[in-house]
């Protein structure tokens, strides 16, 4: 990859979409492992916040 191929900071573009209006979604054929998020600690964080949450019921 040379400097000409490097995207500018904040210049991310979303993957292509299919459909229109309320049924518009990302094209599954265009998605790869590079798309999406990975948050391994999500479950542990959720459990901790639930334990630390004041009981207001």
PDB file of N, CA, C, O and CB in Angstrom:
ATOM      1  N   UNK A   1       0.857  -1.175   0.000  1.00  0.00           N
ATOM      2  CA  UNK A   1       0.000   0.000   0.000  1.00  0.00           C
ATOM      3  C   UNK A   1       0.900   1.234   0.000  1.00  0.00           C
ATOM      4  O   UNK A   1       1.754   1.375   0.875  1.00  0.00           O
ATOM      5  CB  UNK A   1      -0.973   0.000   1.232  1.00  0.00           C
ATOM      6  N   UNK A   2       0.723   2.095  -0.939  1.00  0.00           N
ATOM      7  CA  UNK A   2       1.512   3.322  -0.953  1.00  0.00           C
ATOM      8  C   UNK A   2       0.710   4.464  -0.349  1.00  0.00           C
ATOM      9  O   UNK A   2      -0.465   4.302  -0.019  1.00  0.00           O
ATOM     10  CB  UNK A   2       1.952   3.673  -2.386  1.00  0.00           C
ATOM     11  N   UNK A   3       1.346   5.612  -0.206  1.00  0.00           N
ATOM     12  CA  UNK A   3       0.681   6.750   0.443  1.00  0.00           C
ATOM     13  C   UNK A   3      -0.549   7.228  -0.313  1.00  0.00           C
ATOM     14  O   UNK A   3      -1.453   7.801   0.295  1.00  0.00           O
ATOM     15  CB  UNK A   3       1.649   7.895   0.590  1.00  0.00           C
ATOM     16  N   UNK A   4      -0.608   7.007  -1.626  1.00  0.00           N
ATOM     17  CA  UNK A   4      -1.766   7.431  -2.410  1.00  0.00           C
ATOM     18  C   UNK A   4      -3.004   6.596  -2.094  1.00  0.00           C
ATOM     19  O   UNK A   4      -4.129   7.059  -2.285  1.00  0.00           O
ATOM     20  CB  UNK A   4      -1.450   7.343  -3.896  1.00  0.00           C
ATOM     21  N   UNK A   5      -2.803   5.353  -1.606  1.00  0.00           N
ATOM     22  CA  UNK A   5      -3.918   4.456  -1.300  1.00  0.00           C
ATOM     23  C   UNK A   5      -4.422   4.607   0.127  1.00  0.00           C
ATOM     24  O   UNK A   5      -5.470   4.063   0.474  1.00  0.00           O
ATOM     25  CB  UNK A   5      -3.506   3.027  -1.536  1.00  0.00           C
ATOM     26  N   UNK A   6      -3.690   5.338   0.955  1.00  0.00           N
ATOM     27  CA  UNK A   6      -4.071   5.499   2.351  1.00  0.00           C
ATOM     28  C   UNK A   6      -5.228   6.487   2.456  1.00  0.00           C
ATOM     29  O   UNK A   6      -5.106   7.635   2.028  1.00  0.00           O
ATOM     30  CB  UNK A   6      -2.868   5.973   3.199  1.00  0.00           C
ATOM     31  N   UNK A   7      -6.367   6.039   3.030  1.00  0.00           N
ATOM     32  CA  UNK A   7      -7.498   6.958   3.161  1.00  0.00           C
ATOM     33  C   UNK A   7      -7.199   8.057   4.178  1.00  0.00           C
ATOM     34  O   UNK A   7      -6.426   7.860   5.115  1.00  0.00           O
ATOM     35  CB  UNK A   7      -8.763   6.194   3.569  1.00  0.00           C
ATOM     36  N   UNK A   8      -7.806   9.182   3.982  1.00  0.00           N
ATOM     37  CA  UNK A   8      -7.655  10.297   4.913  1.00  0.00           C
ATOM     38  C   UNK A   8      -8.328   9.932   6.232  1.00  0.00           C
ATOM     39  O   UNK A   8      -9.316   9.197   6.225  1.00  0.00           O
ATOM     40  CB  UNK A   8      -8.261  11.609   4.324  1.00  0.00           C
ATOM     41  N   UNK A   9      -7.824  10.423   7.362  1.00  0.00           N
ATOM     42  CA  UNK A   9      -8.461  10.142   8.648  1.00  0.00           C
ATOM     43  C   UNK A   9      -9.933  10.585   8.633  1.00  0.00           C
ATOM     44  O   UNK A   9     -10.262  11.672   8.157  1.00  0.00           O
ATOM     45  CB  UNK A   9      -7.697  10.850   9.792  1.00  0.00           C
ATOM     46  N   UNK A  10     -10.787   9.742   9.152  1.00  0.00           N
ATOM     47  CA  UNK A  10     -12.211  10.062   9.199  1.00  0.00           C
ATOM     48  C   UNK A  10     -12.905   9.929   7.862  1.00  0.00           C
ATOM     49  O   UNK A  10     -14.021  10.420   7.689  1.00  0.00           O
ATOM     50  CB  UNK A  10     -12.399  11.443   9.709  1.00  0.00           C
ATOM     51  N   UNK A  11     -12.258   9.273   6.916  1.00  0.00           N
ATOM     52  CA  UNK A  11     -12.828   9.169   5.577  1.00  0.00           C
ATOM     53  C   UNK A  11     -13.403   7.780   5.305  1.00  0.00           C
ATOM     54  O   UNK A  11     -13.446   7.342   4.156  1.00  0.00           O
ATOM     55  CB  UNK A  11     -11.774   9.502   4.538  1.00  0.00           C
ATOM     56  N   UNK A  12     -13.837   7.097   6.340  1.00  0.00           N
ATOM     57  CA  UNK A  12     -14.418   5.766   6.156  1.00  0.00           C
ATOM     58  C   UNK A  12     -15.726   5.880   5.394  1.00  0.00           C
ATOM     59  O   UNK A  12     -16.463   6.854   5.551  1.00  0.00           O
ATOM     60  CB  UNK A  12     -14.644   5.067   7.516  1.00  0.00           C
ATOM     61  N   UNK A  13     -16.009   4.891   4.575  1.00  0.00           N
ATOM     62  CA  UNK A  13     -17.296   4.891   3.892  1.00  0.00           C
ATOM     63  C   UNK A  13     -18.004   3.566   4.170  1.00  0.00           C
ATOM     64  O   UNK A  13     -17.355   2.524   4.256  1.00  0.00           O
ATOM     65  CB  UNK A  13     -17.117   5.117   2.360  1.00  0.00           C
ATOM     66  N   UNK A  14     -19.308   3.599   4.308  1.00  0.00           N
ATOM     67  CA  UNK A  14     -20.048   2.391   4.645  1.00  0.00           C
ATOM     68  C   UNK A  14     -20.078   1.415   3.467  1.00  0.00           C
ATOM     69  O   UNK A  14     -19.879   1.810   2.318  1.00  0.00           O
ATOM     70  CB  UNK A  14     -21.473   2.745   5.074  1.00  0.00           C
ATOM     71  N   UNK A  15     -20.329   0.136   3.766  1.00  0.00           N
ATOM     72  CA  UNK A  15     -20.447  -0.838   2.683  1.00  0.00           C
ATOM     73  C   UNK A  15     -21.700  -0.572   1.855  1.00  0.00           C
ATOM     74  O   UNK A  15     -22.592   0.150   2.301  1.00  0.00           O
ATOM     75  CB  UNK A  15     -20.473  -2.270   3.246  1.00  0.00           C
ATOM     76  N   UNK A  16     -21.778  -1.144   0.661  1.00  0.00           N
ATOM     77  CA  UNK A  16     -22.964  -0.957  -0.176  1.00  0.00           C
ATOM     78  C   UNK A  16     -24.226  -1.490   0.506  1.00  0.00           C
ATOM     79  O   UNK A  16     -24.153  -2.379   1.355  1.00  0.00           O
ATOM     80  CB  UNK A  16     -22.769  -1.649  -1.526  1.00  0.00           C
ATOM     81  N   UNK A  17     -25.367  -0.946   0.132  1.00  0.00           N
ATOM     82  CA  UNK A  17     -26.647  -1.380   0.702  1.00  0.00           C
ATOM     83  C   UNK A  17     -27.557  -1.932  -0.380  1.00  0.00           C
ATOM     84  O   UNK A  17     -27.357  -1.686  -1.569  1.00  0.00           O
ATOM     85  CB  UNK A  17     -27.338  -0.217   1.428  1.00  0.00           C
ATOM     86  N   UNK A  18     -28.554  -2.678   0.051  1.00  0.00           N
ATOM     87  CA  UNK A  18     -29.603  -3.177  -0.832  1.00  0.00           C
ATOM     88  C   UNK A  18     -30.942  -2.796  -0.231  1.00  0.00           C
ATOM     89  O   UNK A  18     -31.041  -2.600   0.980  1.00  0.00           O
ATOM     90  CB  UNK A  18     -29.495  -4.724  -1.037  1.00  0.00           C
ATOM     91  N   UNK A  19     -31.952  -2.690  -1.038  1.00  0.00           N
ATOM     92  CA  UNK A  19     -33.284  -2.321  -0.567  1.00  0.00           C
ATOM     93  C   UNK A  19     -33.434  -0.820  -0.436  1.00  0.00           C
ATOM     94  O   UNK A  19     -32.493  -0.053  -0.640  1.00  0.00           O
ATOM     95  CB  UNK A  19     -33.576  -2.983   0.761  1.00  0.00           C
ATOM     96  N   UNK A  20     -34.649  -0.426  -0.087  1.00  0.00           N
ATOM     97  CA  UNK A  20     -34.949   0.992   0.073  1.00  0.00           C
ATOM     98  C   UNK A  20     -35.798   1.202   1.310  1.00  0.00           C
ATOM     99  O   UNK A  20     -36.474   0.285   1.777  1.00  0.00           O
ATOM    100  CB  UNK A  20     -35.662   1.548  -1.170  1.00  0.00           C
ATOM    101  N   UNK A  21     -35.758   2.404   1.829  1.00  0.00           N
ATOM    102  CA  UNK A  21     -36.621   2.776   2.949  1.00  0.00           C
ATOM    103  C   UNK A  21     -36.382   1.915   4.173  1.00  0.00           C
ATOM    104  O   UNK A  21     -35.241   1.708   4.586  1.00  0.00           O
ATOM    105  CB  UNK A  21     -38.068   2.681   2.543  1.00  0.00           C
ATOM    106  N   UNK A  22     -37.472   1.411   4.755  1.00  0.00           N
ATOM    107  CA  UNK A  22     -37.409   0.639   5.994  1.00  0.00           C
ATOM    108  C   UNK A  22     -36.714  -0.707   5.836  1.00  0.00           C
ATOM    109  O   UNK A  22     -36.273  -1.286   6.830  1.00  0.00           O
ATOM    110  CB  UNK A  22     -38.791   0.421   6.520  1.00  0.00           C
ATOM    111  N   UNK A  23     -36.605  -1.215   4.626  1.00  0.00           N
ATOM    112  CA  UNK A  23     -35.977  -2.523   4.424  1.00  0.00           C
ATOM    113  C   UNK A  23     -34.547  -2.391   3.893  1.00  0.00           C
ATOM    114  O   UNK A  23     -33.955  -3.382   3.466  1.00  0.00           O
ATOM    115  CB  UNK A  23     -36.814  -3.363   3.460  1.00  0.00           C
ATOM    116  N   UNK A  24     -33.992  -1.183   3.916  1.00  0.00           N
ATOM    117  CA  UNK A  24     -32.621  -0.983   3.467  1.00  0.00           C
ATOM    118  C   UNK A  24     -31.663  -1.604   4.474  1.00  0.00           C
ATOM    119  O   UNK A  24     -31.812  -1.423   5.683  1.00  0.00           O
ATOM    120  CB  UNK A  24     -32.315   0.523   3.276  1.00  0.00           C
ATOM    121  N   UNK A  25     -30.683  -2.336   3.965  1.00  0.00           N
ATOM    122  CA  UNK A  25     -29.714  -3.006   4.824  1.00  0.00           C
ATOM    123  C   UNK A  25     -28.389  -3.136   4.077  1.00  0.00           C
ATOM    124  O   UNK A  25     -28.329  -2.956   2.861  1.00  0.00           O
ATOM    125  CB  UNK A  25     -30.237  -4.401   5.271  1.00  0.00           C
ATOM    126  N   UNK A  26     -27.328  -3.452   4.821  1.00  0.00           N
ATOM    127  CA  UNK A  26     -26.041  -3.669   4.179  1.00  0.00           C
ATOM    128  C   UNK A  26     -26.119  -4.916   3.317  1.00  0.00           C
ATOM    129  O   UNK A  26     -26.758  -5.901   3.686  1.00  0.00           O
ATOM    130  CB  UNK A  26     -24.911  -3.793   5.224  1.00  0.00           C
ATOM    131  N   UNK A  27     -25.469  -4.865   2.177  1.00  0.00           N
ATOM    132  CA  UNK A  27     -25.449  -5.993   1.244  1.00  0.00           C
ATOM    133  C   UNK A  27     -24.599  -7.109   1.850  1.00  0.00           C
ATOM    134  O   UNK A  27     -23.390  -6.938   2.003  1.00  0.00           O
ATOM    135  CB  UNK A  27     -24.891  -5.561  -0.159  1.00  0.00           C
ATOM    136  N   UNK A  28     -25.204  -8.248   2.199  1.00  0.00           N
ATOM    137  CA  UNK A  28     -24.433  -9.338   2.824  1.00  0.00           C
ATOM    138  C   UNK A  28     -23.320  -9.860   1.924  1.00  0.00           C
ATOM    139  O   UNK A  28     -22.307 -10.355   2.419  1.00  0.00           O
ATOM    140  CB  UNK A  28     -25.359 -10.484   3.192  1.00  0.00           C
ATOM    141  N   UNK A  29     -23.493  -9.755   0.629  1.00  0.00           N
ATOM    142  CA  UNK A  29     -22.468 -10.221  -0.310  1.00  0.00           C
ATOM    143  C   UNK A  29     -21.221  -9.335  -0.253  1.00  0.00           C
ATOM    144  O   UNK A  29     -20.124  -9.788  -0.581  1.00  0.00           O
ATOM    145  CB  UNK A  29     -23.029 -10.248  -1.742  1.00  0.00           C
ATOM    146  N   UNK A  30     -21.382  -8.090   0.156  1.00  0.00           N
ATOM    147  CA  UNK A  30     -20.262  -7.144   0.175  1.00  0.00           C
ATOM    148  C   UNK A  30     -19.541  -7.128   1.515  1.00  0.00           C
ATOM    149  O   UNK A  30     -18.469  -6.531   1.616  1.00  0.00           O
ATOM    150  CB  UNK A  30     -20.754  -5.749  -0.152  1.00  0.00           C
ATOM    151  N   UNK A  31     -20.095  -7.767   2.557  1.00  0.00           N
ATOM    152  CA  UNK A  31     -19.490  -7.743   3.885  1.00  0.00           C
ATOM    153  C   UNK A  31     -18.402  -8.803   4.014  1.00  0.00           C
ATOM    154  O   UNK A  31     -18.461  -9.851   3.372  1.00  0.00           O
ATOM    155  CB  UNK A  31     -20.556  -7.953   4.959  1.00  0.00           C
ATOM    156  N   UNK A  32     -17.409  -8.514   4.854  1.00  0.00           N
ATOM    157  CA  UNK A  32     -16.325  -9.454   5.106  1.00  0.00           C
ATOM    158  C   UNK A  32     -15.997  -9.424   6.593  1.00  0.00           C
ATOM    159  O   UNK A  32     -16.664  -8.735   7.365  1.00  0.00           O
ATOM    160  CB  UNK A  32     -15.069  -9.113   4.248  1.00  0.00           C
ATOM    161  N   UNK A  33     -14.982 -10.164   6.991  1.00  0.00           N
ATOM    162  CA  UNK A  33     -14.531 -10.172   8.381  1.00  0.00           C
ATOM    163  C   UNK A  33     -14.000  -8.807   8.808  1.00  0.00           C
ATOM    164  O   UNK A  33     -13.934  -8.516  10.002  1.00  0.00           O
ATOM    165  CB  UNK A  33     -13.454 -11.233   8.579  1.00  0.00           C
ATOM    166  N   UNK A  34     -13.623  -7.973   7.850  1.00  0.00           N
ATOM    167  CA  UNK A  34     -13.118  -6.639   8.151  1.00  0.00           C
ATOM    168  C   UNK A  34     -14.231  -5.688   8.591  1.00  0.00           C
ATOM    169  O   UNK A  34     -13.945  -4.661   9.206  1.00  0.00           O
ATOM    170  CB  UNK A  34     -12.404  -6.071   6.940  1.00  0.00           C
ATOM    171  N   UNK A  35     -15.474  -6.001   8.296  1.00  0.00           N
ATOM    172  CA  UNK A  35     -16.615  -5.158   8.656  1.00  0.00           C
ATOM    173  C   UNK A  35     -17.154  -5.585  10.013  1.00  0.00           C
ATOM    174  O   UNK A  35     -17.088  -6.759  10.378  1.00  0.00           O
ATOM    175  CB  UNK A  35     -17.729  -5.238   7.577  1.00  0.00           C
ATOM    176  N   UNK A  36     -17.681  -4.634  10.746  1.00  0.00           N
ATOM    177  CA  UNK A  36     -18.293  -4.950  12.025  1.00  0.00           C
ATOM    178  C   UNK A  36     -17.403  -4.578  13.194  1.00  0.00           C
ATOM    179  O   UNK A  36     -16.447  -3.815  13.054  1.00  0.00           O
ATOM    180  CB  UNK A  36     -18.630  -6.412  12.089  1.00  0.00           C
ATOM    181  N   UNK A  37     -17.736  -5.135  14.353  1.00  0.00           N
ATOM    182  CA  UNK A  37     -16.994  -4.824  15.565  1.00  0.00           C
ATOM    183  C   UNK A  37     -16.646  -6.111  16.289  1.00  0.00           C
ATOM    184  O   UNK A  37     -17.221  -7.167  16.025  1.00  0.00           O
ATOM    185  CB  UNK A  37     -17.800  -3.885  16.482  1.00  0.00           C
ATOM    186  N   UNK A  38     -15.711  -6.009  17.191  1.00  0.00           N
ATOM    187  CA  UNK A  38     -15.321  -7.136  18.019  1.00  0.00           C
ATOM    188  C   UNK A  38     -15.104  -6.597  19.419  1.00  0.00           C
ATOM    189  O   UNK A  38     -14.156  -5.848  19.651  1.00  0.00           O
ATOM    190  CB  UNK A  38     -14.039  -7.854  17.468  1.00  0.00           C
ATOM    191  N   UNK A  39     -15.953  -6.958  20.340  1.00  0.00           N
ATOM    192  CA  UNK A  39     -15.854  -6.482  21.711  1.00  0.00           C
ATOM    193  C   UNK A  39     -15.956  -7.688  22.629  1.00  0.00           C
ATOM    194  O   UNK A  39     -17.030  -8.025  23.127  1.00  0.00           O
ATOM    195  CB  UNK A  39     -16.962  -5.424  22.034  1.00  0.00           C
ATOM    196  N   UNK A  40     -14.813  -8.333  22.841  1.00  0.00           N
ATOM    197  CA  UNK A  40     -14.776  -9.550  23.653  1.00  0.00           C
ATOM    198  C   UNK A  40     -15.215  -9.318  25.091  1.00  0.00           C
ATOM    199  O   UNK A  40     -15.720 -10.237  25.736  1.00  0.00           O
ATOM    200  CB  UNK A  40     -13.389 -10.127  23.644  1.00  0.00           C
ATOM    201  N   UNK A  41     -15.033  -8.112  25.599  1.00  0.00           N
ATOM    202  CA  UNK A  41     -15.351  -7.844  26.992  1.00  0.00           C
ATOM    203  C   UNK A  41     -16.770  -7.376  27.233  1.00  0.00           C
ATOM    204  O   UNK A  41     -17.087  -6.947  28.342  1.00  0.00           O
ATOM    205  CB  UNK A  41     -14.422  -6.838  27.517  1.00  0.00           C
ATOM    206  N   UNK A  42     -17.634  -7.443  26.235  1.00  0.00           N
ATOM    207  CA  UNK A  42     -18.995  -6.914  26.367  1.00  0.00           C
ATOM    208  C   UNK A  42     -19.784  -7.610  27.474  1.00  0.00           C
ATOM    209  O   UNK A  42     -20.437  -6.942  28.275  1.00  0.00           O
ATOM    210  CB  UNK A  42     -19.735  -7.054  25.048  1.00  0.00           C
ATOM    211  N   UNK A  43     -19.735  -8.919  27.528  1.00  0.00           N
ATOM    212  CA  UNK A  43     -20.519  -9.641  28.532  1.00  0.00           C
ATOM    213  C   UNK A  43     -20.039  -9.320  29.942  1.00  0.00           C
ATOM    214  O   UNK A  43     -20.850  -9.099  30.842  1.00  0.00           O
ATOM    215  CB  UNK A  43     -20.442 -11.149  28.285  1.00  0.00           C
ATOM    216  N   UNK A  44     -18.719  -9.294  30.136  1.00  0.00           N
ATOM    217  CA  UNK A  44     -18.172  -8.976  31.456  1.00  0.00           C
ATOM    218  C   UNK A  44     -18.532  -7.553  31.860  1.00  0.00           C
ATOM    219  O   UNK A  44     -18.870  -7.313  33.020  1.00  0.00           O
ATOM    220  CB  UNK A  44     -16.646  -9.159  31.468  1.00  0.00           C
ATOM    221  N   UNK A  45     -18.468  -6.616  30.942  1.00  0.00           N
ATOM    222  CA  UNK A  45     -18.836  -5.234  31.237  1.00  0.00           C
ATOM    223  C   UNK A  45     -20.312  -5.139  31.617  1.00  0.00           C
ATOM    224  O   UNK A  45     -20.659  -4.445  32.573  1.00  0.00           O
ATOM    225  CB  UNK A  45     -18.536  -4.329  30.030  1.00  0.00           C
ATOM    226  N   UNK A  46     -21.180  -5.823  30.884  1.00  0.00           N
ATOM    227  CA  UNK A  46     -22.608  -5.799  31.185  1.00  0.00           C
ATOM    228  C   UNK A  46     -22.876  -6.351  32.590  1.00  0.00           C
ATOM    229  O   UNK A  46     -23.639  -5.761  33.355  1.00  0.00           O
ATOM    230  CB  UNK A  46     -23.391  -6.608  30.134  1.00  0.00           C
ATOM    231  N   UNK A  47     -22.256  -7.471  32.922  1.00  0.00           N
ATOM    232  CA  UNK A  47     -22.464  -8.062  34.245  1.00  0.00           C
ATOM    233  C   UNK A  47     -21.968  -7.130  35.351  1.00  0.00           C
ATOM    234  O   UNK A  47     -22.622  -6.983  36.383  1.00  0.00           O
ATOM    235  CB  UNK A  47     -21.751  -9.418  34.342  1.00  0.00           C
ATOM    236  N   UNK A  48     -20.815  -6.503  35.134  1.00  0.00           N
ATOM    237  CA  UNK A  48     -20.288  -5.586  36.146  1.00  0.00           C
ATOM    238  C   UNK A  48     -21.199  -4.382  36.335  1.00  0.00           C
ATOM    239  O   UNK A  48     -21.453  -3.977  37.470  1.00  0.00           O
ATOM    240  CB  UNK A  48     -18.889  -5.121  35.761  1.00  0.00           C
ATOM    241  N   UNK A  49     -21.696  -3.804  35.248  1.00  0.00           N
ATOM    242  CA  UNK A  49     -22.565  -2.633  35.381  1.00  0.00           C
ATOM    243  C   UNK A  49     -23.883  -3.011  36.047  1.00  0.00           C
ATOM    244  O   UNK A  49     -24.471  -2.198  36.761  1.00  0.00           O
ATOM    245  CB  UNK A  49     -22.831  -1.999  34.007  1.00  0.00           C
ATOM    246  N   UNK A  50     -24.347  -4.226  35.821  1.00  0.00           N
ATOM    247  CA  UNK A  50     -25.583  -4.655  36.475  1.00  0.00           C
ATOM    248  C   UNK A  50     -25.389  -4.843  37.969  1.00  0.00           C
ATOM    249  O   UNK A  50     -26.295  -4.551  38.751  1.00  0.00           O
ATOM    250  CB  UNK A  50     -26.089  -5.948  35.854  1.00  0.00           C
ATOM    251  N   UNK A  51     -24.226  -5.324  38.378  1.00  0.00           N
ATOM    252  CA  UNK A  51     -23.933  -5.480  39.819  1.00  0.00           C
ATOM    253  C   UNK A  51     -23.777  -4.124  40.494  1.00  0.00           C
ATOM    254  O   UNK A  51     -24.190  -3.945  41.640  1.00  0.00           O
ATOM    255  CB  UNK A  51     -22.651  -6.318  40.026  1.00  0.00           C
ATOM    256  N   UNK A  52     -23.176  -3.165  39.781  1.00  0.00           N
ATOM    257  CA  UNK A  52     -22.888  -1.857  40.369  1.00  0.00           C
ATOM    258  C   UNK A  52     -24.081  -0.903  40.302  1.00  0.00           C
ATOM    259  O   UNK A  52     -24.064   0.147  40.944  1.00  0.00           O
ATOM    260  CB  UNK A  52     -21.702  -1.232  39.670  1.00  0.00           C
ATOM    261  N   UNK A  53     -25.094  -1.245  39.550  1.00  0.00           N
ATOM    262  CA  UNK A  53     -26.256  -0.367  39.370  1.00  0.00           C
ATOM    263  C   UNK A  53     -27.046  -0.281  40.664  1.00  0.00           C
ATOM    264  O   UNK A  53     -27.368  -1.307  41.263  1.00  0.00           O
ATOM    265  CB  UNK A  53     -27.160  -0.873  38.221  1.00  0.00           C
ATOM    266  N   UNK A  54     -27.360   0.931  41.102  1.00  0.00           N
ATOM    267  CA  UNK A  54     -28.173   1.073  42.318  1.00  0.00           C
ATOM    268  C   UNK A  54     -29.568   0.482  42.106  1.00  0.00           C
ATOM    269  O   UNK A  54     -30.158   0.619  41.034  1.00  0.00           O
ATOM    270  CB  UNK A  54     -28.283   2.561  42.729  1.00  0.00           C
ATOM    271  N   UNK A  55     -30.070  -0.163  43.125  1.00  0.00           N
ATOM    272  CA  UNK A  55     -31.397  -0.770  43.055  1.00  0.00           C
ATOM    273  C   UNK A  55     -32.430   0.328  43.314  1.00  0.00           C
ATOM    274  O   UNK A  55     -32.575   0.794  44.444  1.00  0.00           O
ATOM    275  CB  UNK A  55     -31.546  -1.952  44.091  1.00  0.00           C
ATOM    276  N   UNK A  56     -33.152   0.742  42.258  1.00  0.00           N
ATOM    277  CA  UNK A  56     -34.133   1.821  42.392  1.00  0.00           C
ATOM    278  C   UNK A  56     -35.562   1.307  42.318  1.00  0.00           C
ATOM    279  O   UNK A  56     -36.503   2.092  42.202  1.00  0.00           O
ATOM    280  CB  UNK A  56     -33.912   2.865  41.318  1.00  0.00           C
ATOM    281  N   UNK A  57     -35.721   0.020  42.384  1.00  0.00           N
ATOM    282  CA  UNK A  57     -37.086  -0.554  42.252  1.00  0.00           C
ATOM    283  C   UNK A  57     -37.809  -0.587  43.563  1.00  0.00           C
ATOM    284  O   UNK A  57     -38.954  -1.035  43.624  1.00  0.00           O
ATOM    285  CB  UNK A  57     -37.030  -1.959  41.684  1.00  0.00           C
TER     286      UNK A  57
END
